[in-house]
Amino acid sequence: MKLPCLLDRLAALDTNTVSDALDFLGIKGATAGLRPLWNCPKIVGRASTVLLGPKGDNLPTVHLITPVVERIDSDDRVLVIAGGLEGISCWGDTLANAAVSKRVRGTVIDGFSRDIDGNASIGYPVFGRGVTMISARNRVVQIDSAVTITVAGVEVSEDDYVIADNCGTVFVPQASIEQVVTIGERITRRQNAMVDAIRAGRSVAEVMHDSQFDAINAEHAQ
């Protein structure tokens, strides 16, 4: 299946549904605590991973994440950053402007961002643990990129799929994306039917009985 079609199908879902689809498959991908850092739009794309860590000296170095942004050459990327330090920024509005120029779809940080108003002013989506004013300079460095990282307890590899909205952030392994999207679409149809049934007067206890969700599992097994 072609990549744009998969991304469009993923974008038609929400994080709740994708999380449920991952549950059906026994895959860990949903995170807790990585929320939008301004009232930003949903982001859906493929991960460009970055690993950060504490700086151990005072020697000058290339600013973290800039080499990753410079290498991006497609319009489907989401920067996924791990290793941020508590209360220390690892993202800001200068990087956001560079990302926009490279058509990056957004940034997810297991850490903190500064300059959040600057990100909002150019419409650049940022998800993370919180906002700070403390600079990364001489505190945080880039250790690696395009590697498997751990983000809020979830392993994320280069080219995995990312969906982030007001409920949080979910990662989908690239090997499982078509299966996850297909199950997600099935869940959406089932839940829409449940809402219609409740609005039509059916008992909510009956409509939301576990057997209704077991039916999704049964469809998946066929």
C-alpha positions in Angstrom: 0.0 0.0 0.0 1.3 3.5 -0.9 2.5 5.7 2.0 0.2 8.7 1.4 -2.9 6.5 1.6 -1.8 5.0 4.9 -1.0 8.4 6.3 -4.4 9.7 5.2 -6.2 6.8 6.8 -4.2 7.2 10.0 -5.1 10.9 10.0 -8.8 10.1 9.8 -8.5 8.4 13.2 -7.8 9.8 16.6 -5.4 8.8 19.3 -8.1 7.1 21.4 -9.0 4.8 18.5 -5.3 4.1 17.6 -4.6 3.3 21.2 -7.5 0.8 21.2 -6.3 -0.8 18.0 -2.9 -1.3 19.5 -4.5 -2.9 22.5 -6.2 -5.4 20.3 -2.8 -6.4 18.9 -1.0 -6.3 22.2 1.4 -3.6 21.1 2.6 -0.8 23.4 2.4 2.5 21.6 0.2 5.0 23.6 2.0 7.4 25.9 0.9 9.4 28.9 1.9 13.0 29.5 3.0 14.1 26.0 0.3 16.7 25.3 0.0 19.8 23.0 2.1 22.6 24.4 -0.2 25.2 22.7 -3.6 24.9 21.1 -2.0 23.3 18.1 -3.5 21.1 15.4 -3.2 17.3 15.3 -0.1 15.9 13.8 0.3 12.7 11.8 3.5 11.5 10.1 6.6 9.4 10.3 9.2 9.6 13.0 12.6 11.2 12.6 14.2 10.2 15.9 16.6 12.2 18.0 18.4 11.2 21.2 19.6 13.9 23.6 21.6 13.8 26.8 23.3 16.0 29.4 26.4 18.0 28.2 29.5 16.9 30.0 31.8 19.8 29.0 31.8 23.5 28.0 33.2 23.1 24.5 31.3 24.6 21.7 29.2 22.2 19.5 26.6 22.2 16.8 23.2 23.1 18.3 21.2 20.0 19.1 18.7 18.8 16.5 19.9 21.2 13.7 21.7 18.4 11.7 18.5 16.3 11.7 16.4 19.2 10.5 18.9 19.9 7.7 18.8 16.3 6.4 15.0 16.1 6.1 13.9 15.9 2.4 10.2 14.8 2.5 7.0 16.3 3.8 5.9 13.4 6.0 8.3 13.8 9.0 7.6 14.4 12.7 10.6 15.1 14.9 10.5 12.7 17.9 13.0 13.7 20.6 14.0 11.7 23.7 16.4 12.3 26.5 15.3 15.8 27.5 16.2 16.9 31.0 13.6 18.0 33.6 12.9 21.7 33.3 15.4 22.3 30.5 14.3 23.2 27.0 15.3 21.1 24.0 13.1 23.0 21.4 12.5 26.6 20.6 11.1 29.0 17.9 14.3 29.2 15.9 14.3 25.5 15.4 10.6 25.6 14.7 11.1 28.1 11.8 13.8 25.9 10.4 11.4 22.9 10.6 8.7 24.8 8.9 11.1 25.6 6.0 11.7 21.9 5.7 8.0 21.1 5.7 8.2 19.1 9.0 4.8 18.3 10.4 5.5 18.9 14.1 7.7 17.9 17.0 7.1 15.5 19.9 9.4 15.9 22.9 9.9 13.6 25.9 11.0 16.8 27.5 10.3 20.6 27.5 10.1 23.4 25.0 10.7 27.2 25.3 9.5 30.0 23.1 6.1 28.4 22.9 4.4 31.6 21.7 6.9 31.8 18.9 5.9 28.2 17.8 2.3 29.2 18.0 2.8 32.3 16.0 3.9 30.3 13.0 1.4 27.5 13.6 4.0 24.9 14.3 2.7 22.0 16.5 4.7 21.0 19.5 3.8 18.2 21.9 5.8 17.4 25.1 5.9 17.3 28.9 5.8 21.0 29.5 7.1 24.5 28.9 10.2 26.2 30.3 12.3 29.3 29.6 15.7 27.6 30.5 18.0 27.1 27.5 19.5 23.9 26.4 22.8 25.6 25.6 25.7 24.1 27.6 23.2 21.8 29.3 21.9 19.4 26.7 23.6 17.9 23.6 22.5 15.6 20.7 23.8 12.1 21.2 22.4 10.3 18.2 19.7 10.3 15.5 17.7 7.9 13.3 18.0 5.3 16.1 15.5 3.5 18.3 14.7 5.7 21.3 12.4 5.4 24.3 9.7 8.1 24.5 7.6 8.2 27.6 8.2 4.4 28.1 7.5 3.5 24.4 10.2 2.4 22.0 10.1 4.4 18.8 12.2 3.7 15.7 13.1 5.8 12.7 10.1 5.8 10.2 7.6 4.6 12.8 4.2 6.3 12.6 3.1 9.1 14.9 -0.3 10.5 15.7 -0.8 13.3 18.3 -3.9 15.2 19.2 -5.6 16.8 22.3 -5.6 13.5 24.1 -1.9 12.9 23.7 0.6 11.0 21.5 0.6 7.5 20.1 3.4 5.7 18.1 2.8 2.8 15.7 5.6 0.5 14.6 5.9 0.7 10.8 5.6 -3.1 10.4 2.1 -2.9 12.1 0.7 0.3 10.6 -1.7 -1.3 8.0 -3.1 -3.7 10.6 -3.5 -1.0 13.2 -5.3 1.4 10.7 -7.6 -1.4 9.5 -8.6 -2.3 13.1 -8.9 1.4 13.9 -11.3 1.9 11.1 -13.3 -1.1 12.3 -13.4 0.4 15.8 -14.6 3.7 14.5 -17.5 2.1 12.6 -18.5 0.1 15.7 -18.3 3.1 18.0 -20.3 5.3 15.7 -23.0 2.6 15.6 -23.0 2.4 19.4 -23.5 6.2 19.6 -26.3 6.0 17.1 -27.9 3.2 19.1 -27.8 5.2 22.4 -29.2 8.3 20.7 -32.0 6.0 19.4 -32.9 5.0 22.9 -31.1 1.7 23.5 -29.7 1.0 27.0 -26.2 2.3 27.4 -25.4 -0.7 29.6 -26.3 -3.0 26.7 -24.6 -1.0 24.0 -21.4 -0.6 26.0 -21.2 -4.3 27.1 -17.9 -5.9 26.7 -19.4 -8.3 24.1 -19.7 -5.3 21.7 -16.0 -4.8 21.8 -15.4 -8.6 21.6 -17.2 -8.4 18.3 -14.4 -6.2 17.0 -11.9 -8.8 18.1 -13.9 -11.5 16.3 -13.8 -9.4 13.1 -10.1 -9.0 13.5 -9.6 -12.8 13.8 -11.4 -13.5 10.6 
